Amino acid sequence: MRSSVELYDIRTGETRIVWQTERLVEAPNFAPDGQSLIINGDGLLYRLPLDGGEPIRIDTGFAVNCNNDHGMSPDGTRIVISDKTEFGKSTIYTLPSGGGVPERVTQNLPSYWHGWSPDGTRLAYCGIRDDIFDIYTIPVEGGAETRLTFGEGRNDGPDYAPDGQWIYFNSSRTGRMQIWRVRPDASEVQRITDSEFGDWFAHPSPDGRHLLVLSYDADVFDHPRDCNVRLRLMDPDGGNARVLIALFGGQGTINVPNWSPSGQEFAFVRYAPAA
């Protein structure tokens, strides 16, 4: 086993294995109907049923170098991907949820998708411009991007709160990577975590009650794969933080939104050391 796709039930504290493989797969998203997950592997996307079936490839057209920054629209009709086939740098596209021809969203590159606004109108992403990592949003049909951070350290991993009033992200602006949140119009920034860990990829639960965070040891730089990490749950303001699971993972474990529609479970990937 290289990759183990699993679900964690926050009511019971129990973990259920969905699928295990010798391949490297990453970044599970729930479909809006709660019956399947989307994962990526070898540059392609797959739909993984939760009833124990094998993953089914999703047609992404020319986009065959998809990374682990992908997800579903709130209404379930579109998939968003980040792919570098066309331009050699990560570009954000959307396509029909059943598969089809990708439609380009971002003109400025590279751009790495991370969040879809609850009303379905905007995408949030990390963009690298002149070697500076910042948070941006853009209309889902493309157009001018809106910059929300301004080079205060490295900024990455944005995800919308379910009411659309905040965008959570991770930032190294105070040294160690921690979780912050910003208003969609960049009018206010708040620090959420002040922990001993390197905190990445904050995902608010659909009911707005919880925030899930991937936490590295403090001395780990960036967000590599194959590390001892923790999945921590906390209140939306960072209070009552606790470790749910300690595991071997990192890059690919929860890069993108991974809560079930009910907010009672989340999906993640656990790894075994590469042979």
Residue pairs with C-beta under 8 A, 6 or more apart in sequence:
1 20
1 21
1 22
1 272
2 21
2 22
2 23
2 24
2 271
2 272
2 274
2 275
3 20
3 21
3 23
3 24
3 25
3 26
3 41
3 252
3 269
3 270
3 271
3 272
4 17
4 19
4 20
4 269
4 270
4 271
4 272
5 17
5 18
5 19
5 20
5 25
5 28
5 37
5 39
5 48
5 267
5 268
5 269
6 15
6 16
6 17
6 18
6 267
6 268
6 269
6 270
7 15
7 16
7 18
7 50
7 260
7 265
7 266
7 267
7 268
8 14
8 15
8 231
8 244
8 245
8 265
8 266
8 268
9 15
9 16
9 264
9 265
10 210
10 233
10 244
10 264
10 265
10 266
11 264
13 244
15 245
18 37
18 48
18 50
18 52
18 267
19 48
19 52
19 54
19 55
23 41
23 42
24 41
24 42
24 252
24 271
24 274
25 39
25 40
25 41
25 46
25 55
25 252
25 269
26 39
26 40
26 41
26 68
26 251
26 252
26 253
26 255
26 269
27 39
27 40
27 68
27 69
27 70
27 252
27 254
27 255
27 256
27 258
27 269
28 37
28 38
28 39
28 48
28 258
28 267
28 268
28 269
29 37
29 38
29 39
29 70
29 71
29 72
29 256
29 257
29 258
29 267
30 36
30 37
30 72
30 258
30 259
30 260
30 261
30 267
31 37
31 38
31 47
31 72
31 76
31 97
32 72
32 74
32 75
32 76
32 261
33 76
33 261
34 50
34 260
34 261
34 262
35 49
35 50
35 51
36 47
36 48
36 49
36 50
37 47
37 48
37 50
37 267
38 45
38 46
38 47
38 48
38 58
38 70
38 71
38 72
38 79
39 45
39 46
39 48
39 55
39 269
40 46
40 66
40 67
40 68
40 70
43 64
43 65
43 66
44 57
44 58
44 60
44 64
44 66
45 57
45 58
45 60
45 66
45 70
45 79
45 81
46 55
46 56
46 57
46 58
47 55
47 56
47 58
48 55
48 56
49 56
58 79
58 98
58 99
59 98
59 99
59 100
60 66
60 81
60 83
60 95
60 99
60 102
61 95
61 99
61 100
61 101
61 102
62 85
62 86
62 101
62 102
63 81
63 83
63 85
63 86
63 93
63 95
63 102
64 83
64 85
65 83
65 84
65 85
66 81
66 82
66 83
67 82
67 83
67 84
67 90
67 112
68 251
68 252
68 255
68 256
69 81
69 82
69 90
69 112
69 113
69 114
69 125
69 255
69 256
70 79
70 80
70 81
70 82
70 113
70 256
71 79
71 80
71 113
71 115
71 116
71 256
71 257
72 78
72 79
72 80
72 97
72 116
73 79
73 80
73 94
73 97
73 116
73 120
73 140
74 116
74 117
74 118
74 119
74 120
75 120
76 97
77 96
77 97
78 94
78 95
78 96
78 97
78 140
79 94
79 95
79 96
79 97
80 92
80 93
80 94
80 105
80 113
80 116
80 123
81 92
81 93
81 94
81 95
81 102
81 113
82 90
82 91
82 92
82 93
82 111
82 112
82 113
82 125
83 90
83 91
83 93
83 102
84 90
84 91
84 110
86 104
87 109
89 109
89 110
90 109
90 110
90 111
90 112
91 104
91 105
91 106
91 109
91 110
91 111
92 104
92 105
92 106
92 111
92 112
92 113
92 123
92 125
92 138
93 102
93 103
93 104
93 105
94 102
94 103
94 105
94 140
95 101
95 102
95 103
104 142
105 123
105 138
105 140
105 141
105 142
106 125
106 127
106 138
106 142
106 145
107 142
108 127
108 129
108 145
110 127
110 128
111 125
111 126
111 127
111 128
111 136
112 125
112 126
112 127
112 156
113 123
113 124
113 125
113 256
114 124
114 125
114 126
114 156
114 157
114 158
114 159
114 255
114 256
114 257
115 123
115 124
115 125
115 158
115 159
115 160
115 167
115 257
116 122
116 123
116 124
116 140
116 160
116 257
117 123
117 124
117 137
117 160
117 164
117 184
118 160
118 162
118 163
118 164
119 164
120 140
121 139
121 140
122 137
122 138
122 139
122 140
122 184
123 137
123 138
123 139
123 140
124 135
124 136
124 137
124 158
124 159
124 160
124 167
125 135
125 136
125 137
125 138
125 158
126 133
126 134
126 135
126 136
126 155
126 156
126 157
126 158
127 133
127 134
127 135
127 136
127 145
132 151
133 154
133 155
133 156
134 147
134 148
134 149
134 150
134 151
134 155
135 147
135 148
135 149
135 155
135 156
135 158
135 167
135 169
135 182
136 145
136 146
136 147
136 148
137 145
137 146
137 148
137 158
137 167
137 184
138 144
138 145
138 146
146 186
147 186
148 158
148 167
148 182
148 184
148 186
149 155
149 169
149 171
149 182
149 186
149 189
152 171
152 173
153 171
153 172
153 173
153 174
154 171
154 172
154 177
155 169
155 170
155 171
155 172
155 173
156 169
156 170
156 171
156 200
157 168
157 169
157 170
157 200
157 201
157 202
157 255
158 167
158 168
158 169
159 167
159 168
159 169
159 201
159 202
159 203
159 204
159 256
159 257
160 166
160 167
160 168
160 204
161 167
161 168
161 181
161 204
161 208
161 236
162 204
162 205
162 206
162 207
162 208
163 208
164 184
165 183
165 184
166 181
166 182
166 183
166 184
167 181
167 182
167 183
167 184
168 179
168 180
168 181
168 192
168 202
168 203
168 204
168 211
169 179
169 180
169 181
169 182
169 202
170 177
170 178
170 179
170 180
170 199
170 200
170 201
170 202
171 177
171 178
171 180
172 178
173 180
174 191
176 197
176 198
176 218
177 198
177 199
177 200
177 216
178 191
178 192
178 193
178 194
178 195
178 199
179 191
179 192
179 193
179 199
179 202
179 211
179 213
179 238
180 189
180 190
180 191
180 192
181 189
181 190
181 192
182 188
182 189
182 190
183 189
191 238
192 202
192 211
192 234
192 236
192 237
192 238
193 199
193 213
193 234
193 238
193 241
194 238
195 215
195 241
196 218
197 215
197 216
197 217
197 218
197 230
197 232
198 215
198 216
198 217
198 218
198 220
199 213
199 214
199 215
199 216
199 232
200 213
200 214
200 215
200 216
200 223
201 213
201 214
201 223
201 254
201 255
201 256
202 211
202 212
202 213
203 211
203 212
203 213
203 254
203 257
203 258
203 259
203 266
204 210
204 211
204 212
204 236
204 259
205 211
205 212
205 259
205 263
205 266
206 259
206 260
206 261
206 262
206 263
207 263
208 236
209 235
209 236
209 263
210 233
210 234
210 235
210 236
210 263
211 233
211 234
211 235
211 236
211 238
212 231
212 232
212 233
212 254
212 258
212 259
212 266
213 231
213 232
213 233
213 234
213 241
214 223
214 229
214 230
214 231
214 232
214 249
214 250
214 253
214 254
215 229
215 230
215 231
215 232
215 243
216 223
216 227
216 229
216 250
217 227
217 228
220 227
223 250
223 251
223 255
224 250
224 251
225 249
225 250
225 251
225 252
225 271
226 248
226 249
226 250
226 271
226 273
226 274
227 248
227 249
227 250
228 246
228 247
228 248
229 246
229 247
229 248
229 249
229 250
229 253
230 243
230 244
230 245
230 246
230 247
231 243
231 244
231 245
231 247
231 253
231 254
231 268
232 241
232 242
232 243
232 244
233 241
233 242
233 244
234 240
234 241
234 242
235 241
245 268
247 253
247 268
247 270
248 270
248 271
248 272
248 273
249 268
249 269
249 270
249 271
250 271
252 269
252 271
253 268
253 269
253 270
253 271
254 266
254 267
254 268
254 269
258 266
258 267
258 268
259 265
259 266
260 266
260 267
